[in-house]
Amino acid sequence: MLSYIEPLPIIRDEEHHKYFWKPTQEWLAYSTTGIIGAKKTPEQLATFAKTKHIWGPRGTHVHWCLEQFMRGNKDPDPMGFADWVVPLLAHPFWKTFEPLAVEYMLCDLKKSVGGQLDLLGRDHKNDQLVLIDLKTQSSVRASKYSTDAQMGSYIDALWIHHRLKVDACRTVWARPKKTVLGQVQPVDQCSQAWAEAWDYFRESQITSKPF
């Protein structure tokens, strides 16, 4: 049987999406989300900000329901998001999945980057240690998008702190009245995507500085 891995000494400022490393009493400079967001256009960022009042509460609560479910509460209150929560928790993938870490904070101190993975656990059907990212979407016909770079950040941090080697990554797409389990995302592919996102961010920081 697996057991939950011990939490790292990290505190998260939810409002500002920042991470604090307690051993050295330092705020980390960046977040995984912020690094990946460097590639978004001003128009995309404006759209996200304009619609956050819709997707923000939904995403937060659906993530909370999955967290509760993984911690043993098999009937968390879906509030007004039953169309997303009910099919998510009923998905057959969870029948052979054993959680190891849920809503788990981690970091890369050398990069000064903090982040929080959604779910890590053992897929007993395929005998794999699987990293899961949950995304909520407004429409059953919504398009998938790459979560490789985000996964790669967590893969690296899990190795740095715990020497845990992830076998596979998968994205769970929670849509109204339908949950879709994404195909396996190769670990090397995710790590490469994160390395590229980090390089792009660092380069953008350099080029944006005034001479």
Backbone as JSON Lines, residues from 0, in Angstrom:
{"i":0,"aa":"M","n":[0.83,-1.2,0.0],"ca":[0.0,0.0,0.0],"c":[0.87,1.26,0.0]}
{"i":1,"aa":"L","n":[0.44,2.25,-0.74],"ca":[1.11,3.52,-0.73],"c":[0.6,4.37,0.43]}
{"i":2,"aa":"S","n":[1.4,5.3,0.85],"ca":[0.96,6.26,1.86],"c":[1.23,7.65,1.33]}
{"i":3,"aa":"Y","n":[0.53,8.62,1.85],"ca":[0.73,9.99,1.4],"c":[2.16,10.43,1.68]}
{"i":4,"aa":"I","n":[2.76,11.12,0.72],"ca":[4.1,11.65,0.95],"c":[3.99,12.88,1.86]}
{"i":5,"aa":"E","n":[5.02,13.09,2.64],"ca":[5.01,14.18,3.6],"c":[4.99,15.53,2.88]}
{"i":6,"aa":"P","n":[4.21,16.48,3.4],"ca":[4.2,17.81,2.77],"c":[5.53,18.52,2.92]}
{"i":7,"aa":"L","n":[5.87,19.32,1.94],"ca":[7.07,20.13,2.01],"c":[6.77,21.4,2.81]}
{"i":8,"aa":"P","n":[7.81,22.03,3.37],"ca":[7.6,23.23,4.19],"c":[7.34,24.48,3.35]}
{"i":9,"aa":"I","n":[6.19,24.46,2.68],"ca":[5.81,25.55,1.79],"c":[4.45,26.11,2.22]}
{"i":10,"aa":"I","n":[4.34,27.42,2.16],"ca":[3.06,28.09,2.39],"c":[2.68,28.81,1.1]}
{"i":11,"aa":"R","n":[1.39,28.8,0.81],"ca":[0.91,29.46,-0.41],"c":[0.03,30.65,-0.06]}
{"i":12,"aa":"D","n":[0.32,31.77,-0.7],"ca":[-0.52,32.95,-0.61],"c":[-1.54,32.84,-1.75]}
{"i":13,"aa":"E","n":[-2.77,32.42,-1.41],"ca":[-3.77,32.15,-2.43],"c":[-4.11,33.39,-3.26]}
{"i":14,"aa":"E","n":[-4.21,34.52,-2.6],"ca":[-4.64,35.74,-3.3],"c":[-3.64,36.17,-4.37]}
{"i":15,"aa":"H","n":[-2.36,36.1,-4.03],"ca":[-1.33,36.57,-4.96],"c":[-0.61,35.44,-5.69]}
{"i":16,"aa":"H","n":[-1.03,34.21,-5.4],"ca":[-0.48,33.03,-6.08],"c":[1.04,32.99,-5.93]}
{"i":17,"aa":"K","n":[1.5,33.15,-4.69],"ca":[2.93,33.11,-4.4],"c":[3.22,32.03,-3.36]}
{"i":18,"aa":"Y","n":[4.47,31.56,-3.37],"ca":[4.87,30.46,-2.5],"c":[6.01,30.88,-1.59]}
{"i":19,"aa":"F","n":[5.95,30.4,-0.36],"ca":[6.92,30.78,0.68],"c":[7.62,29.53,1.18]}
{"i":20,"aa":"W","n":[8.96,29.52,1.09],"ca":[9.77,28.38,1.55],"c":[10.21,28.65,2.98]}
{"i":21,"aa":"K","n":[9.62,27.9,3.91],"ca":[9.81,28.21,5.33],"c":[11.24,28.03,5.85]}
{"i":22,"aa":"P","n":[12.0,27.04,5.41],"ca":[13.35,26.86,5.97],"c":[14.25,28.09,5.83]}
{"i":23,"aa":"T","n":[14.11,28.81,4.72],"ca":[14.95,29.99,4.51],"c":[14.16,31.29,4.62]}
{"i":24,"aa":"Q","n":[12.87,31.16,4.95],"ca":[12.01,32.34,5.12],"c":[12.03,33.24,3.88]}
{"i":25,"aa":"E","n":[11.87,32.6,2.71],"ca":[11.9,33.39,1.48],"c":[10.66,33.15,0.61]}
{"i":26,"aa":"W","n":[10.2,34.23,0.02],"ca":[9.15,34.11,-0.99],"c":[9.8,33.74,-2.31]}
{"i":27,"aa":"L","n":[9.28,32.71,-2.95],"ca":[9.81,32.32,-4.24],"c":[9.39,33.36,-5.28]}
{"i":28,"aa":"A","n":[10.27,33.59,-6.23],"ca":[10.06,34.69,-7.17],"c":[8.95,34.41,-8.17]}
{"i":29,"aa":"Y","n":[8.76,33.13,-8.52],"ca":[7.84,32.8,-9.6],"c":[6.93,31.64,-9.22]}
{"i":30,"aa":"S","n":[5.9,31.44,-10.04],"ca":[5.04,30.26,-9.94],"c":[5.05,29.53,-11.28]}
{"i":31,"aa":"T","n":[4.73,28.26,-11.24],"ca":[4.64,27.5,-12.48],"c":[3.66,28.15,-13.44]}
{"i":32,"aa":"T","n":[2.52,28.55,-12.91],"ca":[1.49,29.18,-13.74],"c":[2.01,30.46,-14.38]}
{"i":33,"aa":"G","n":[2.75,31.24,-13.63],"ca":[3.29,32.49,-14.15],"c":[4.3,32.27,-15.26]}
{"i":34,"aa":"I","n":[5.14,31.26,-15.09],"ca":[6.16,30.95,-16.11],"c":[5.48,30.56,-17.42]}
{"i":35,"aa":"I","n":[4.51,29.66,-17.31],"ca":[3.82,29.19,-18.52],"c":[3.02,30.31,-19.16]}
{"i":36,"aa":"G","n":[2.48,31.2,-18.33],"ca":[1.67,32.29,-18.86],"c":[2.44,33.32,-19.64]}
{"i":37,"aa":"A","n":[3.77,33.26,-19.6],"ca":[4.59,34.23,-20.32],"c":[4.35,34.18,-21.83]}
{"i":38,"aa":"K","n":[3.89,33.04,-22.33],"ca":[3.66,32.89,-23.76],"c":[2.28,33.39,-24.2]}
{"i":39,"aa":"K","n":[1.44,33.72,-23.25],"ca":[0.09,34.18,-23.59],"c":[0.12,35.62,-24.09]}
{"i":40,"aa":"T","n":[-0.72,35.88,-25.06],"ca":[-0.8,37.22,-25.64],"c":[-1.59,38.14,-24.7]}
{"i":41,"aa":"P","n":[-1.43,39.45,-24.84],"ca":[-2.23,40.38,-24.04],"c":[-3.73,40.15,-24.22]}
{"i":42,"aa":"E","n":[-4.14,39.76,-25.43],"ca":[-5.56,39.5,-25.69],"c":[-6.04,38.28,-24.91]}
{"i":43,"aa":"Q","n":[-5.21,37.23,-24.87],"ca":[-5.57,36.04,-24.11],"c":[-5.66,36.35,-22.61]}
{"i":44,"aa":"L","n":[-4.72,37.1,-22.11],"ca":[-4.73,37.46,-20.7],"c":[-5.95,38.31,-20.36]}
{"i":45,"aa":"A","n":[-6.33,39.19,-21.26],"ca":[-7.51,40.03,-21.04],"c":[-8.78,39.18,-21.0]}
{"i":46,"aa":"T","n":[-8.84,38.17,-21.87],"ca":[-10.01,37.28,-21.89],"c":[-10.09,36.48,-20.6]}
{"i":47,"aa":"F","n":[-8.95,35.98,-20.14],"ca":[-8.93,35.23,-18.88],"c":[-9.41,36.09,-17.72]}
{"i":48,"aa":"A","n":[-8.92,37.32,-17.68],"ca":[-9.3,38.22,-16.6],"c":[-10.79,38.54,-16.65]}
{"i":49,"aa":"K","n":[-11.31,38.72,-17.85],"ca":[-12.71,39.09,-18.03],"c":[-13.67,37.97,-17.63]}
{"i":50,"aa":"T","n":[-13.24,36.72,-17.83],"ca":[-14.12,35.57,-17.56],"c":[-13.78,34.84,-16.26]}
{"i":51,"aa":"K","n":[-12.82,35.36,-15.51],"ca":[-12.38,34.67,-14.29],"c":[-13.5,34.47,-13.28]}
{"i":52,"aa":"H","n":[-14.45,35.39,-13.25],"ca":[-15.55,35.26,-12.3],"c":[-16.42,34.04,-12.59]}
{"i":53,"aa":"I","n":[-16.29,33.5,-13.8],"ca":[-17.04,32.3,-14.18],"c":[-16.22,31.04,-13.92]}
{"i":54,"aa":"W","n":[-15.02,30.98,-14.52],"ca":[-14.23,29.74,-14.42],"c":[-13.48,29.61,-13.11]}
{"i":55,"aa":"G","n":[-13.21,30.74,-12.45],"ca":[-12.47,30.69,-11.2],"c":[-13.18,29.91,-10.1]}
{"i":56,"aa":"P","n":[-14.4,30.32,-9.7],"ca":[-15.13,29.59,-8.66],"c":[-15.42,28.14,-9.04]}
{"i":57,"aa":"R","n":[-15.73,27.92,-10.32],"ca":[-16.0,26.55,-10.76],"c":[-14.76,25.67,-10.61]}
{"i":58,"aa":"G","n":[-13.63,26.16,-11.12],"ca":[-12.4,25.37,-11.02],"c":[-12.01,25.1,-9.59]}
{"i":59,"aa":"T","n":[-12.11,26.11,-8.74],"ca":[-11.74,25.94,-7.33],"c":[-12.6,24.89,-6.66]}
{"i":60,"aa":"H","n":[-13.9,24.94,-6.9],"ca":[-14.78,24.0,-6.19],"c":[-14.68,22.58,-6.75]}
{"i":61,"aa":"V","n":[-14.55,22.44,-8.05],"ca":[-14.42,21.1,-8.63],"c":[-13.12,20.46,-8.17]}
{"i":62,"aa":"H","n":[-12.05,21.24,-8.09],"ca":[-10.78,20.72,-7.55],"c":[-10.96,20.3,-6.09]}
{"i":63,"aa":"W","n":[-11.68,21.1,-5.33],"ca":[-11.92,20.77,-3.92],"c":[-12.69,19.45,-3.8]}
{"i":64,"aa":"C","n":[-13.67,19.25,-4.65],"ca":[-14.46,18.02,-4.6],"c":[-13.6,16.8,-4.92]}
{"i":65,"aa":"L","n":[-12.72,16.92,-5.91],"ca":[-11.84,15.8,-6.23],"c":[-10.87,15.54,-5.07]}
{"i":66,"aa":"E","n":[-10.37,16.61,-4.47],"ca":[-9.49,16.45,-3.31],"c":[-10.2,15.71,-2.18]}
{"i":67,"aa":"Q","n":[-11.43,16.12,-1.87],"ca":[-12.19,15.47,-0.81],"c":[-12.43,13.99,-1.13]}
{"i":68,"aa":"F","n":[-12.75,13.74,-2.38],"ca":[-13.01,12.36,-2.83],"c":[-11.77,11.49,-2.63]}
{"i":69,"aa":"M","n":[-10.6,12.03,-2.98],"ca":[-9.36,11.29,-2.85],"c":[-8.95,11.1,-1.39]}
{"i":70,"aa":"R","n":[-9.44,11.96,-0.53],"ca":[-9.12,11.85,0.9],"c":[-10.16,11.03,1.67]}
{"i":71,"aa":"G","n":[-11.1,10.44,0.94],"ca":[-12.02,9.5,1.59],"c":[-13.46,9.95,1.69]}
{"i":72,"aa":"N","n":[-13.74,11.22,1.38],"ca":[-15.12,11.7,1.4],"c":[-15.74,11.38,0.04]}
{"i":73,"aa":"K","n":[-16.53,10.35,-0.04],"ca":[-17.05,9.89,-1.33],"c":[-18.27,10.67,-1.79]}
{"i":74,"aa":"D","n":[-18.75,11.62,-1.01],"ca":[-19.91,12.39,-1.4],"c":[-19.75,13.87,-1.05]}
{"i":75,"aa":"P","n":[-18.73,14.53,-1.59],"ca":[-18.55,15.96,-1.31],"c":[-19.68,16.78,-1.93]}
{"i":76,"aa":"D","n":[-20.03,17.87,-1.3],"ca":[-21.12,18.72,-1.78],"c":[-20.7,19.43,-3.07]}
{"i":77,"aa":"P","n":[-21.38,19.15,-4.2],"ca":[-20.99,19.77,-5.47],"c":[-21.44,21.22,-5.59]}
{"i":78,"aa":"M","n":[-22.24,21.7,-4.62],"ca":[-22.77,23.05,-4.68],"c":[-23.49,23.24,-6.02]}
{"i":79,"aa":"G","n":[-23.14,24.27,-6.76],"ca":[-23.82,24.5,-8.04],"c":[-23.12,23.9,-9.23]}
{"i":80,"aa":"F","n":[-22.18,22.97,-8.97],"ca":[-21.36,22.43,-10.05],"c":[-21.52,20.92,-10.21]}
{"i":81,"aa":"A","n":[-22.71,20.43,-9.94],"ca":[-22.95,18.99,-10.02],"c":[-22.71,18.44,-11.42]}
{"i":82,"aa":"D","n":[-22.99,19.23,-12.46],"ca":[-22.78,18.75,-13.83],"c":[-21.32,18.41,-14.09]}
{"i":83,"aa":"W","n":[-20.41,19.05,-13.38],"ca":[-18.98,18.76,-13.52],"c":[-18.52,17.7,-12.51]}
{"i":84,"aa":"V","n":[-18.99,17.83,-11.29],"ca":[-18.5,16.99,-10.2],"c":[-18.98,15.55,-10.31]}
{"i":85,"aa":"V","n":[-20.25,15.34,-10.59],"ca":[-20.81,13.98,-10.6],"c":[-20.1,13.08,-11.61]}
{"i":86,"aa":"P","n":[-20.0,13.46,-12.89],"ca":[-19.28,12.57,-13.83],"c":[-17.79,12.45,-13.52]}
{"i":87,"aa":"L","n":[-17.2,13.49,-12.94],"ca":[-15.78,13.43,-12.59],"c":[-15.54,12.34,-11.55]}
{"i":88,"aa":"L","n":[-16.3,12.36,-10.48],"ca":[-16.08,11.39,-9.4],"c":[-16.54,9.99,-9.77]}
{"i":89,"aa":"A","n":[-17.41,9.88,-10.77],"ca":[-17.91,8.57,-11.2],"c":[-17.03,7.93,-12.27]}
{"i":90,"aa":"H","n":[-15.99,8.62,-12.7],"ca":[-15.17,8.08,-13.79],"c":[-14.5,6.77,-13.34]}
{"i":91,"aa":"P","n":[-14.53,5.74,-14.18],"ca":[-13.99,4.43,-13.79],"c":[-12.49,4.41,-13.51]}
{"i":92,"aa":"F","n":[-11.76,5.42,-13.99],"ca":[-10.31,5.45,-13.76],"c":[-9.98,5.42,-12.27]}
{"i":93,"aa":"W","n":[-10.81,6.05,-11.45],"ca":[-10.52,6.15,-10.01],"c":[-10.66,4.83,-9.29]}
{"i":94,"aa":"K","n":[-11.33,3.86,-9.9],"ca":[-11.54,2.56,-9.24],"c":[-10.23,1.82,-9.0]}
{"i":95,"aa":"T","n":[-9.24,2.05,-9.83],"ca":[-7.95,1.37,-9.68],"c":[-6.83,2.37,-9.42]}
{"i":96,"aa":"F","n":[-7.19,3.55,-8.94],"ca":[-6.21,4.6,-8.68],"c":[-6.08,4.81,-7.18]}
{"i":97,"aa":"E","n":[-4.83,4.83,-6.69],"ca":[-4.55,5.05,-5.27],"c":[-3.76,6.34,-5.1]}
{"i":98,"aa":"P","n":[-4.34,7.36,-4.44],"ca":[-3.65,8.64,-4.31],"c":[-2.44,8.59,-3.4]}
{"i":99,"aa":"L","n":[-1.43,9.35,-3.8],"ca":[-0.2,9.48,-3.02],"c":[-0.02,10.91,-2.53]}
{"i":100,"aa":"A","n":[-0.46,11.87,-3.34],"ca":[-0.4,13.28,-2.97],"c":[-1.56,14.0,-3.65]}
{"i":101,"aa":"V","n":[-2.22,14.87,-2.9],"ca":[-3.38,15.59,-3.41],"c":[-3.21,17.08,-3.12]}
{"i":102,"aa":"E","n":[-3.39,17.9,-4.16],"ca":[-3.2,19.35,-4.01],"c":[-1.9,19.62,-3.25]}
{"i":103,"aa":"Y","n":[-0.83,19.13,-3.81],"ca":[0.47,19.07,-3.15],"c":[1.38,20.2,-3.62]}
{"i":104,"aa":"M","n":[1.87,21.01,-2.7],"ca":[2.76,22.12,-3.03],"c":[4.21,21.66,-3.11]}
{"i":105,"aa":"L","n":[4.9,22.15,-4.14],"ca":[6.33,21.84,-4.3],"c":[7.04,23.01,-4.96]}
{"i":106,"aa":"C","n":[8.35,22.86,-5.14],"ca":[9.11,23.99,-5.68],"c":[10.44,23.53,-6.24]}
{"i":107,"aa":"D","n":[11.03,24.41,-7.02],"ca":[12.4,24.27,-7.5],"c":[13.13,25.5,-6.96]}
{"i":108,"aa":"L","n":[13.93,25.31,-5.92],"ca":[14.57,26.43,-5.26],"c":[15.6,27.12,-6.14]}
{"i":109,"aa":"K","n":[16.28,26.37,-6.99],"ca":[17.28,26.97,-7.87],"c":[16.64,27.94,-8.85]}
{"i":110,"aa":"K","n":[15.47,27.6,-9.32],"ca":[14.74,28.48,-10.23],"c":[13.86,29.48,-9.47]}
{"i":111,"aa":"S","n":[13.68,29.24,-8.17],"ca":[12.78,30.05,-7.34],"c":[11.35,30.0,-7.87]}
{"i":112,"aa":"V","n":[10.9,28.78,-8.16],"ca":[9.56,28.56,-8.72],"c":[8.76,27.65,-7.78]}
{"i":113,"aa":"G","n":[7.56,28.05,-7.45],"ca":[6.66,27.22,-6.66],"c":[5.46,26.8,-7.49]}
{"i":114,"aa":"G","n":[4.85,25.71,-7.08],"ca":[3.67,25.23,-7.79],"c":[2.88,24.26,-6.92]}
{"i":115,"aa":"Q","n":[1.74,23.84,-7.45],"ca":[0.89,22.91,-6.71],"c":[0.26,21.92,-7.67]}
{"i":116,"aa":"L","n":[0.64,20.65,-7.55],"ca":[0.07,19.63,-8.42],"c":[-1.32,19.23,-7.91]}
{"i":117,"aa":"D","n":[-2.14,18.73,-8.81],"ca":[-3.49,18.33,-8.42],"c":[-3.52,16.94,-7.78]}
{"i":118,"aa":"L","n":[-2.84,15.99,-8.41],"ca":[-2.96,14.62,-7.95],"c":[-1.8,13.76,-8.45]}
{"i":119,"aa":"L","n":[-1.26,12.97,-7.54],"ca":[-0.22,11.99,-7.87],"c":[-0.6,10.68,-7.22]}
{"i":120,"aa":"G","n":[-0.51,9.59,-7.96],"ca":[-0.87,8.32,-7.35],"c":[-0.53,7.13,-8.22]}
{"i":121,"aa":"R","n":[-0.86,5.97,-7.7],"ca":[-0.58,4.71,-8.38],"c":[-1.78,4.24,-9.19]}
{"i":122,"aa":"D","n":[-1.57,4.1,-10.5],"ca":[-2.56,3.5,-11.38],"c":[-2.3,1.99,-11.36]}
{"i":123,"aa":"H","n":[-3.07,1.29,-10.53],"ca":[-2.81,-0.14,-10.34],"c":[-3.13,-0.97,-11.59]}
{"i":124,"aa":"K","n":[-4.01,-0.49,-12.43],"ca":[-4.34,-1.22,-13.65],"c":[-3.13,-1.34,-14.56]}
{"i":125,"aa":"N","n":[-2.35,-0.26,-14.65],"ca":[-1.16,-0.24,-15.52],"c":[0.14,-0.26,-14.74]}
{"i":126,"aa":"D","n":[0.04,-0.35,-13.41],"ca":[1.21,-0.37,-12.53],"c":[2.14,0.79,-12.83]}
{"i":127,"aa":"Q","n":[1.58,2.0,-12.75],"ca":[2.35,3.2,-13.03],"c":[2.12,4.26,-11.96]}
{"i":128,"aa":"L","n":[3.16,5.05,-11.71],"ca":[3.02,6.24,-10.88],"c":[2.61,7.37,-11.82]}
{"i":129,"aa":"V","n":[1.41,7.89,-11.63],"ca":[0.82,8.81,-12.59],"c":[0.58,10.18,-11.96]}
{"i":130,"aa":"L","n":[0.97,11.21,-12.7],"ca":[0.71,12.59,-12.33],"c":[-0.53,13.05,-13.08]}
{"i":131,"aa":"I","n":[-1.5,13.57,-12.33],"ca":[-2.78,13.97,-12.9],"c":[-2.96,15.47,-12.77]}
{"i":132,"aa":"D","n":[-3.4,16.11,-13.85],"ca":[-3.81,17.51,-13.78],"c":[-5.27,17.61,-14.17]}
{"i":133,"aa":"L","n":[-6.05,18.3,-13.36],"ca":[-7.48,18.45,-13.59],"c":[-7.76,19.82,-14.21]}
{"i":134,"aa":"K","n":[-8.5,19.82,-15.3],"ca":[-8.93,21.06,-15.93],"c":[-10.46,21.04,-16.05]}
{"i":135,"aa":"T","n":[-11.1,22.17,-15.73],"ca":[-12.54,22.28,-15.94],"c":[-12.79,23.16,-17.15]}
{"i":136,"aa":"Q","n":[-13.81,22.79,-17.92],"ca":[-14.14,23.54,-19.13],"c":[-15.64,23.8,-19.19]}
{"i":137,"aa":"S","n":[-16.01,24.85,-19.89],"ca":[-17.4,25.31,-19.88],"c":[-18.32,24.5,-20.78]}
{"i":138,"aa":"S","n":[-17.76,23.88,-21.81],"ca":[-18.57,23.19,-22.81],"c":[-18.11,21.76,-23.0]}
{"i":139,"aa":"V","n":[-19.05,20.87,-23.29],"ca":[-18.69,19.49,-23.56],"c":[-17.91,19.37,-24.86]}
{"i":140,"aa":"R","n":[-17.99,20.4,-25.69],"ca":[-17.28,20.4,-26.98],"c":[-16.0,21.23,-26.93]}
{"i":141,"aa":"A","n":[-15.58,21.62,-25.75],"ca":[-14.37,22.43,-25.61],"c":[-13.15,21.69,-26.14]}
{"i":142,"aa":"S","n":[-12.18,22.45,-26.61],"ca":[-10.95,21.86,-27.16],"c":[-9.94,21.6,-26.05]}
{"i":143,"aa":"K","n":[-9.18,20.55,-26.22],"ca":[-8.07,20.27,-25.31],"c":[-6.9,21.18,-25.66]}
{"i":144,"aa":"Y","n":[-6.02,21.37,-24.72],"ca":[-4.79,22.14,-24.96],"c":[-3.67,21.49,-24.18]}
{"i":145,"aa":"S","n":[-2.45,21.85,-24.49],"ca":[-1.3,21.17,-23.9],"c":[-1.1,21.58,-22.44]}
{"i":146,"aa":"T","n":[-0.93,20.59,-21.6],"ca":[-0.55,20.81,-20.2],"c":[0.85,20.26,-19.93]}
{"i":147,"aa":"D","n":[1.59,19.98,-21.0],"ca":[2.9,19.34,-20.87],"c":[3.86,20.13,-19.98]}
{"i":148,"aa":"A","n":[3.96,21.43,-20.23],"ca":[4.92,22.24,-19.49],"c":[4.59,22.27,-18.0]}
{"i":149,"aa":"Q","n":[3.33,22.4,-17.68],"ca":[2.91,22.4,-16.29],"c":[3.29,21.08,-15.62]}
{"i":150,"aa":"M","n":[3.0,19.98,-16.29],"ca":[3.37,18.67,-15.77],"c":[4.87,18.56,-15.57]}
{"i":151,"aa":"G","n":[5.62,19.09,-16.54],"ca":[7.07,19.0,-16.47],"c":[7.64,19.69,-15.24]}
{"i":152,"aa":"S","n":[7.06,20.81,-14.86],"ca":[7.49,21.52,-13.66],"c":[7.36,20.64,-12.43]}
{"i":153,"aa":"Y","n":[6.22,19.95,-12.32],"ca":[5.98,19.09,-11.16],"c":[6.86,17.84,-11.19]}
{"i":154,"aa":"I","n":[7.08,17.31,-12.39],"ca":[7.96,16.15,-12.53],"c":[9.35,16.46,-11.98]}
{"i":155,"aa":"D","n":[9.89,17.6,-12.38],"ca":[11.22,17.99,-11.93],"c":[11.26,18.18,-10.41]}
{"i":156,"aa":"A","n":[10.25,18.85,-9.86],"ca":[10.23,19.12,-8.43],"c":[10.07,17.85,-7.6]}
{"i":157,"aa":"L","n":[9.28,16.91,-8.1],"ca":[9.12,15.64,-7.38],"c":[10.44,14.88,-7.32]}
{"i":158,"aa":"W","n":[11.22,14.96,-8.38],"ca":[12.53,14.31,-8.38],"c":[13.49,15.03,-7.45]}
{"i":159,"aa":"I","n":[13.5,16.36,-7.49],"ca":[14.39,17.15,-6.66],"c":[14.19,16.86,-5.18]}
{"i":160,"aa":"H","n":[12.94,16.83,-4.74],"ca":[12.65,16.73,-3.31],"c":[12.49,15.29,-2.8]}
{"i":161,"aa":"H","n":[11.96,14.41,-3.65],"ca":[11.62,13.06,-3.17],"c":[12.27,11.94,-3.97]}
{"i":162,"aa":"R","n":[13.0,12.29,-5.03],"ca":[13.57,11.27,-5.91],"c":[12.47,10.32,-6.41]}
{"i":163,"aa":"L","n":[11.31,10.89,-6.67],"ca":[10.2,10.13,-7.24],"c":[10.23,10.26,-8.75]}
{"i":164,"aa":"K","n":[10.17,9.14,-9.43],"ca":[10.18,9.14,-10.89],"c":[8.78,8.84,-11.4]}
{"i":165,"aa":"V","n":[8.15,9.83,-11.99],"ca":[6.81,9.68,-12.54],"c":[6.87,8.82,-13.81]}
{"i":166,"aa":"D","n":[5.91,7.9,-13.94],"ca":[5.89,7.02,-15.11],"c":[5.08,7.62,-16.27]}
{"i":167,"aa":"A","n":[4.03,8.36,-15.92],"ca":[3.17,8.9,-16.96],"c":[2.39,10.09,-16.42]}
{"i":168,"aa":"C","n":[1.96,10.94,-17.34],"ca":[1.13,12.1,-16.99],"c":[-0.19,12.01,-17.77]}
{"i":169,"aa":"R","n":[-1.26,12.46,-17.13],"ca":[-2.55,12.48,-17.81],"c":[-3.36,13.69,-17.35]}
{"i":170,"aa":"T","n":[-4.08,14.28,-18.28],"ca":[-4.95,15.4,-17.96],"c":[-6.39,14.92,-17.93]}
{"i":171,"aa":"V","n":[-7.1,15.29,-16.88],"ca":[-8.53,14.98,-16.76],"c":[-9.31,16.24,-17.1]}
{"i":172,"aa":"W","n":[-10.17,16.14,-18.1],"ca":[-10.96,17.28,-18.57],"c":[-12.38,17.15,-18.04]}
{"i":173,"aa":"A","n":[-12.71,17.97,-17.04],"ca":[-14.05,17.95,-16.45],"c":[-14.92,18.94,-17.21]}
{"i":174,"aa":"R","n":[-15.91,18.42,-17.91],"ca":[-16.83,19.22,-18.69],"c":[-18.25,18.98,-18.2]}
{"i":175,"aa":"P","n":[-19.19,19.84,-18.53],"ca":[-20.55,19.63,-18.04],"c":[-21.14,18.31,-18.53]}
{"i":176,"aa":"K","n":[-21.45,17.45,-17.57],"ca":[-22.07,16.15,-17.79],"c":[-21.17,15.14,-18.5]}
{"i":177,"aa":"K","n":[-19.86,15.46,-18.59],"ca":[-18.94,14.5,-19.2],"c":[-17.51,14.78,-18.75]}
{"i":178,"aa":"T","n":[-16.82,13.73,-18.3],"ca":[-15.41,13.83,-17.96],"c":[-14.6,13.0,-18.95]}
{"i":179,"aa":"V","n":[-13.54,13.6,-19.47],"ca":[-12.69,12.92,-20.45],"c":[-11.3,12.74,-19.85]}
{"i":180,"aa":"L","n":[-10.81,11.49,-19.86],"ca":[-9.46,11.2,-19.41],"c":[-8.53,11.28,-20.62]}
{"i":181,"aa":"G","n":[-7.61,12.21,-20.58],"ca":[-6.7,12.4,-21.7],"c":[-5.74,11.25,-21.89]}
{"i":182,"aa":"Q","n":[-5.15,11.18,-23.06],"ca":[-4.15,10.16,-23.36],"c":[-2.89,10.39,-22.52]}
{"i":183,"aa":"V","n":[-2.09,9.35,-22.4],"ca":[-0.84,9.45,-21.66],"c":[0.07,10.49,-22.31]}
{"i":184,"aa":"Q","n":[0.6,11.37,-21.48],"ca":[1.58,12.37,-21.92],"c":[2.96,11.9,-21.46]}
{"i":185,"aa":"P","n":[3.85,11.57,-22.39],"ca":[5.16,11.04,-22.0],"c":[5.92,11.99,-21.08]}
{"i":186,"aa":"V","n":[6.57,11.42,-20.1],"ca":[7.28,12.21,-19.1],"c":[8.38,13.05,-19.74]}
{"i":187,"aa":"D","n":[9.15,12.46,-20.64],"ca":[10.23,13.21,-21.29],"c":[9.69,14.39,-22.09]}
{"i":188,"aa":"Q","n":[8.57,14.19,-22.71],"ca":[7.92,15.25,-23.49],"c":[7.52,16.41,-22.58]}
{"i":189,"aa":"C","n":[6.98,16.08,-21.41],"ca":[6.55,17.11,-20.46],"c":[7.75,17.86,-19.89]}
{"i":190,"aa":"S","n":[8.81,17.14,-19.57],"ca":[10.01,17.78,-19.03],"c":[10.63,18.72,-20.06]}
{"i":191,"aa":"Q","n":[10.63,18.3,-21.3],"ca":[11.17,19.14,-22.37],"c":[10.33,20.4,-22.54]}
{"i":192,"aa":"A","n":[9.01,20.24,-22.47],"ca":[8.12,21.4,-22.61],"c":[8.35,22.4,-21.48]}
{"i":193,"aa":"W","n":[8.59,21.9,-20.26],"ca":[8.86,22.79,-19.15],"c":[10.2,23.51,-19.34]}
{"i":194,"aa":"A","n":[11.21,22.8,-19.8],"ca":[12.51,23.41,-20.04],"c":[12.39,24.53,-21.08]}
{"i":195,"aa":"E","n":[11.61,24.29,-22.11],"ca":[11.42,25.3,-23.14],"c":[10.63,26.5,-22.61]}
{"i":196,"aa":"A","n":[9.62,26.24,-21.78],"ca":[8.84,27.33,-21.19],"c":[9.71,28.18,-20.27]}
{"i":197,"aa":"W","n":[10.59,27.52,-19.51],"ca":[11.48,28.25,-18.61],"c":[12.47,29.1,-19.41]}
{"i":198,"aa":"D","n":[13.04,28.53,-20.46],"ca":[13.99,29.27,-21.3],"c":[13.3,30.48,-21.95]}
{"i":199,"aa":"Y","n":[12.09,30.28,-22.43],"ca":[11.36,31.37,-23.06],"c":[11.09,32.48,-22.05]}
{"i":200,"aa":"F","n":[10.7,32.09,-20.85],"ca":[10.42,33.08,-19.8],"c":[11.67,33.88,-19.46]}
{"i":201,"aa":"R","n":[12.78,33.18,-19.27],"ca":[14.02,33.86,-18.9],"c":[14.48,34.8,-20.01]}
{"i":202,"aa":"E","n":[14.33,34.36,-21.25],"ca":[14.71,35.2,-22.38],"c":[13.81,36.43,-22.46]}
{"i":203,"aa":"S","n":[12.53,36.24,-22.2],"ca":[11.6,37.38,-22.24],"c":[11.91,38.36,-21.13]}
{"i":204,"aa":"Q","n":[12.38,37.87,-19.99],"ca":[12.76,38.75,-18.9],"c":[13.97,39.6,-19.27]}
{"i":205,"aa":"I","n":[14.92,38.98,-19.94],"ca":[16.14,39.68,-20.35],"c":[15.84,40.75,-21.4]}
{"i":206,"aa":"T","n":[15.05,40.36,-22.42],"ca":[14.78,41.29,-23.51],"c":[13.85,42.44,-23.1]}
{"i":207,"aa":"S","n":[13.08,42.22,-22.02],"ca":[12.15,43.27,-21.59],"c":[12.81,44.32,-20.7]}
{"i":208,"aa":"K","n":[14.03,44.02,-20.25],"ca":[14.73,44.96,-19.37],"c":[15.28,46.13,-20.18]}
{"i":209,"aa":"P","n":[15.13,47.36,-19.69],"ca":[15.65,48.52,-20.41],"c":[17.17,48.57,-20.38]}
{"i":210,"aa":"F","n":[17.77,49.06,-21.41],"ca":[19.23,49.17,-21.48],"c":[19.68,50.51,-20.92]}
